[in-house]
Amino acid sequence: MTLLLGFAPFAAFLLLARLSLSLALWIAFAAAFSLGIRAFVELGTLRLFDSAMTALFGLMALYRGFVDPGLRLAWIGLILELGLLLIALWSLAAKAPFTRQYALAPIFSEYDEEPFFIRTNYLLSAVWAAAFAVMAAMDALTLFVHTLPGGFLAMVGLAAFAGALTFSWYASVVIGRRIGKRAY
């Protein structure tokens, strides 16, 4: 469940972006910063993804606020999603899937070296990388292929995000059952 909470800043951004893009960026930045600090205080370490989201949302909020106030949602989404995709891919290439840092919460800490647990975290990180790739592709299509309906592309991107969230929740339930603890 900690992993799902880790995506709260991105979810807040997606929900608020149509209302006010600047507000969405600043709220997502504040949420990412708060989650990162909370984890740092509790665990004594900065999680890669919390730090990346804090930096991405903070930089995008500053850039849109002071450099290019007219920057469109599709460009911001593309930049954010490519940044998150790169973090996810880098964590896989470095053999340290980013989801594992969330899974190291006290409930799973004793199972950290179990092969099932490690494989599940690789799979979760790969699912999130795929979701970010789909979301970035939809934003790129919105920007560069003007013959496709923007609403459809947005729905595909949101479906990828919702699918990854659902898969993450399901994986935590499966792991919890496997080790005999409630994961949610």
MOWO-V228137 format. One record per residue. N is the residue number from 1. RES is the residue in three letters. SS is DSSP state (alpha for helix, beta for strand, coil for the rest). Layout:
n=N res=RES ss=SS
n=N res=RES ss=SS
//
This chain:
n=1 res=MET ss=coil
n=2 res=THR ss=alpha
n=3 res=LEU ss=alpha
n=4 res=LEU ss=alpha
n=5 res=LEU ss=alpha
n=6 res=GLY ss=alpha
n=7 res=PHE ss=coil
n=8 res=ALA ss=alpha
n=9 res=PRO ss=alpha
n=10 res=PHE ss=alpha
n=11 res=ALA ss=alpha
n=12 res=ALA ss=alpha
n=13 res=PHE ss=alpha
n=14 res=LEU ss=alpha
n=15 res=LEU ss=alpha
n=16 res=LEU ss=alpha
n=17 res=ALA ss=coil
n=18 res=ARG ss=coil
n=19 res=LEU ss=coil
n=20 res=SER ss=coil
n=21 res=LEU ss=alpha
n=22 res=SER ss=alpha
n=23 res=LEU ss=alpha
n=24 res=ALA ss=alpha
n=25 res=LEU ss=alpha
n=26 res=TRP ss=alpha
n=27 res=ILE ss=alpha
n=28 res=ALA ss=alpha
n=29 res=PHE ss=alpha
n=30 res=ALA ss=alpha
n=31 res=ALA ss=alpha
n=32 res=ALA ss=alpha
n=33 res=PHE ss=alpha
n=34 res=SER ss=alpha
n=35 res=LEU ss=alpha
n=36 res=GLY ss=alpha
n=37 res=ILE ss=alpha
n=38 res=ARG ss=alpha
n=39 res=ALA ss=alpha
n=40 res=PHE ss=alpha
n=41 res=VAL ss=alpha
n=42 res=GLU ss=alpha
n=43 res=LEU ss=alpha
n=44 res=GLY ss=coil
n=45 res=THR ss=coil
n=46 res=LEU ss=coil
n=47 res=ARG ss=coil
n=48 res=LEU ss=alpha
n=49 res=PHE ss=alpha
n=50 res=ASP ss=alpha
n=51 res=SER ss=alpha
n=52 res=ALA ss=alpha
n=53 res=MET ss=alpha
n=54 res=THR ss=alpha
n=55 res=ALA ss=alpha
n=56 res=LEU ss=alpha
n=57 res=PHE ss=alpha
n=58 res=GLY ss=alpha
n=59 res=LEU ss=alpha
n=60 res=MET ss=alpha
n=61 res=ALA ss=alpha
n=62 res=LEU ss=alpha
n=63 res=TYR ss=alpha
n=64 res=ARG ss=alpha
n=65 res=GLY ss=alpha
n=66 res=PHE ss=alpha
n=67 res=VAL ss=coil
n=68 res=ASP ss=coil
n=69 res=PRO ss=coil
n=70 res=GLY ss=coil
n=71 res=LEU ss=coil
n=72 res=ARG ss=coil
n=73 res=LEU ss=alpha
n=74 res=ALA ss=alpha
n=75 res=TRP ss=alpha
n=76 res=ILE ss=alpha
n=77 res=GLY ss=alpha
n=78 res=LEU ss=alpha
n=79 res=ILE ss=alpha
n=80 res=LEU ss=alpha
n=81 res=GLU ss=alpha
n=82 res=LEU ss=alpha
n=83 res=GLY ss=alpha
n=84 res=LEU ss=alpha
n=85 res=LEU ss=alpha
n=86 res=LEU ss=alpha
n=87 res=ILE ss=alpha
n=88 res=ALA ss=alpha
n=89 res=LEU ss=alpha
n=90 res=TRP ss=alpha
n=91 res=SER ss=alpha
n=92 res=LEU ss=alpha
n=93 res=ALA ss=alpha
n=94 res=ALA ss=coil
n=95 res=LYS ss=coil
n=96 res=ALA ss=coil
n=97 res=PRO ss=coil
n=98 res=PHE ss=alpha
n=99 res=THR ss=alpha
n=100 res=ARG ss=alpha
n=101 res=GLN ss=alpha
n=102 res=TYR ss=alpha
n=103 res=ALA ss=alpha
n=104 res=LEU ss=coil
n=105 res=ALA ss=coil
n=106 res=PRO ss=coil
n=107 res=ILE ss=coil
n=108 res=PHE ss=coil
n=109 res=SER ss=alpha
n=110 res=GLU ss=alpha
n=111 res=TYR ss=alpha
n=112 res=ASP ss=coil
n=113 res=GLU ss=coil
n=114 res=GLU ss=coil
n=115 res=PRO ss=alpha
n=116 res=PHE ss=alpha
n=117 res=PHE ss=alpha
n=118 res=ILE ss=alpha
n=119 res=ARG ss=alpha
n=120 res=THR ss=alpha
n=121 res=ASN ss=alpha
n=122 res=TYR ss=alpha
n=123 res=LEU ss=alpha
n=124 res=LEU ss=alpha
n=125 res=SER ss=alpha
n=126 res=ALA ss=alpha
n=127 res=VAL ss=alpha
n=128 res=TRP ss=alpha
n=129 res=ALA ss=alpha
n=130 res=ALA ss=alpha
n=131 res=ALA ss=alpha
n=132 res=PHE ss=alpha
n=133 res=ALA ss=alpha
n=134 res=VAL ss=alpha
n=135 res=MET ss=alpha
n=136 res=ALA ss=alpha
n=137 res=ALA ss=alpha
n=138 res=MET ss=alpha
n=139 res=ASP ss=alpha
n=140 res=ALA ss=alpha
n=141 res=LEU ss=alpha
n=142 res=THR ss=alpha
n=143 res=LEU ss=alpha
n=144 res=PHE ss=alpha
n=145 res=VAL ss=coil
n=146 res=HIS ss=coil
n=147 res=THR ss=coil
n=148 res=LEU ss=coil
n=149 res=PRO ss=coil
n=150 res=GLY ss=alpha
n=151 res=GLY ss=alpha
n=152 res=PHE ss=alpha
n=153 res=LEU ss=alpha
n=154 res=ALA ss=alpha
n=155 res=MET ss=alpha
n=156 res=VAL ss=alpha
n=157 res=GLY ss=alpha
n=158 res=LEU ss=alpha
n=159 res=ALA ss=alpha
n=160 res=ALA ss=alpha
n=161 res=PHE ss=alpha
n=162 res=ALA ss=alpha
n=163 res=GLY ss=alpha
n=164 res=ALA ss=alpha
n=165 res=LEU ss=alpha
n=166 res=THR ss=alpha
n=167 res=PHE ss=alpha
n=168 res=SER ss=alpha
n=169 res=TRP ss=alpha
n=170 res=TYR ss=alpha
n=171 res=ALA ss=alpha
n=172 res=SER ss=alpha
n=173 res=VAL ss=alpha
n=174 res=VAL ss=alpha
n=175 res=ILE ss=alpha
n=176 res=GLY ss=alpha
n=177 res=ARG ss=alpha
n=178 res=ARG ss=alpha
n=179 res=ILE ss=alpha
n=180 res=GLY ss=coil
n=181 res=LYS ss=coil
n=182 res=ARG ss=coil
n=183 res=ALA ss=coil
n=184 res=TYR ss=coil
//
